Amino acid sequence: MDKQRHQVIIADDHPILLKGLHEFLADLGLEVIGAFHNGKDALDAIVDSQPPLAILDLEMPEMTGLEVAADCKKLGLKTRVILLTLHKELKFYQQAKELNISGYILKEFALNDLRKAIDTVLSGQEFFSEKLFEGLKKEDCLSDHSLTPSELKILRLIADGHSTKEIAEQLFISERTVDKHRSNIISKLNLEKKHNSLLIWAQNNRDNLY
């Protein structure tokens, strides 16, 4: 990690976990400027201090980590949020993506993921625990989205890293048709219409596409 100290606010309603997180971050060279047991106090501190980073438990009294992140987004704050959670359900990950949350880490793997996540998030990128996507069955990811066979085929090619032009050539269709399929897939998967959002989703769920 860059030797420059970064300020961070943390929140978790479990005192032991909060203390352990505080010590872990201090060892990494981060300056913890606030440690809270509920989301409301954490949000107030984030609004007042606007640190570059906040690491929050998903489930907390008064306000959840998702609710704090939602308010940060509404207020236009630049604080980047990493959520710590026990939840592996895809719906929570999707909510996090919709709120522009920068990191989503499963607590059981936090020590392995957190150091890398902080480096990644503070460099302006996103980090989501790989374990979040393990064990998800195909039907969990796709059954509610009614993808057509053509859309599924294109999604697989996207997951394999093929460009729109390459997909068009392989399927003998126009690039415009590929773009239309991509737009339909993004809509069905409820993804944000951001650059590479479909690629990221496809690669994270690659094993469930076959």
N, C-alpha and C positions, 0 to 999 in steps of 0.2 A: 504494500500500500504506500502511496505517496506520503512522505514524512510530514506534509502539511497537516495540521490538526483540523479535523472537521467537527463542527458542533452537531449534536444529535439529541433528539428527545425520544424517550422510550416510555412505553406503557404496557403493563400487564397486571391483571388483578391477582396473580399468584405471587406473594412476596418473595418466596425463594427463587422463583424463576426470574423475577425482576432484578433481584440482587445479583444473580448469576450472570444475567445479560449485561448489567452495568459493569461488572468486573471484566467480562469478556471483551467488551467494547473498549474499556480503558486500556487493556493489554494490547489492543490493536492500535492504540494511539488516538482514539476518538475522545472528544470532550463531551461527556454527557451533561447537558445543561438543565435537564429536568427528567425525573423518573416518577411516573404516576400510576395509580391503581385503577383509574377509570378513564373512559374516553373523553368525557366533558372537560376534565382538568387538562388532559393532554392537548385537546383542541385549543383551549384558551392559551396555553403556553406556545403552541405552534403559531397562532395568530400574533401573539406578542413578540416572539423572537424570530419567527420565520427562518429556522435553521435549514441547512441544505438537505437534512435527512431526518426522518422520523421512523422508528421501528415500533410497530404497534401489534398487540394481540388482536385477533379477529373478534373474539367474544369478550366484552368487558361490560361492567355496569354503566348505566346512564347513556353511553354511546358506544356502539361497536366500532371496531377498526374501520369497517366499510363506511359507516356513517361519518366518521371523522374525515376519511378520505374524500367522501362526497362533498362535505362542507369546504374542504380545502380546494377542491376543484371549482366549486361555485364562487369562492372568494378570489380565485385566480392566484393562489399562493404557489410559489415555486418550490416549496418543500417537497422532496420526493419521498414517497411512502413505501416501506416494506412491511408486509403483513406476516405475522407468525400465526400459524393455525394448526389444529389437529384435523381439519376437514380436508378430505381428498375428493369431495364431490365436485364434479366439473362445473356445476352451477355457480359455486363460489368463485372459482377461477374466472369464469366468464364475467361475473359482476365486477371482479377486480380489474379485468381488462377494460370494461366499459368506463370505469372511473379513472383510467390512466394510472393505476397503481404500478409502481416500478418494480416491485418484487413481491413474491408470494412463496413463503417457505414453510414447509411442514416441520412442526416442532421436533418430531422424532429424529429428523436429520439436520436440525438447525446448526449444530456445531460443525458439520461437514460443509454446509452450504453458505453459512452466514458471511464468512470472510470473503469468499468469492462474490457473493451477492452485493456486499457493500462496495467492493472495488468496481463491480459492473455498473451498479446504479449511480454511483458518484461520477462515473465517466459518461453518464448520459444515456446508458442503455438499460435494458430490462433483464430481470433474472427471475425465473420460475423453477422451483424444484423439479428436477427430472422425475423424481419418484411420484410426483403428482399424476403423471400420465401412465405409470406402470399399472398393469392390471385392469385398466379400463377396457371393457369389452366394446367391440364394434358397435353393438346396438346402443350402448350407453351414449356414444358420441354422435351417432348418425340416425337412429331410428326415428327421432322426432323431427327430422329436418327434410324428409322426403326428397332426397337427392335422386336424380334420374341416373340411369346407367352411364350416360354420356358425361354427366357432371362428376360422377364418382371416378370415371376413367381419367378425366382431366385433373381431378384432385390428387390422384395417385401420381400423375406425371409432375404436378407442382411439388409434391412431397419429395420427389426424386431430384428436384432442383432444375427442371427444364424451364426454359423461358417460354413466353407466349409464342414467339416465332417457331421455336423447336416443337412445341405442342401442335401448332397448326400444321407443320410439315409432316409430323408423325401420323396425324389423324386425317390428313388431306382435307383440311377445312381452312377457312380464312382466319387471319389474326383477329379480325373484327368479331367473328363468331366465338373464338376463344375468350375474348374480352367480355362478350355478353354472358357466356357461361360463368366466367369468374365473378362477374357482378351478381349473378343469380345465386351462386354458391355463398358468397359473402352475406347476402341478404338472408338466405336460409339458415346459415350458421350464426346469425346475429353478431357478426364481427364488425368492428369499427372499420370505416372506409379509409383506412390509412395505408400508406405504402408498406408492403411486405406483411400486412396483417394475415392475409390468407396463407402466405408461405410459412410463416411462423406456426400457425395453427396446423397446417398440413404436416409439417415436419415433426411437431410435437405429438401428433396422433398417427404417424405413419404406420405403426404396427397394427392399428385398428382399421386400416383401409383395405386390408386384403383378407 
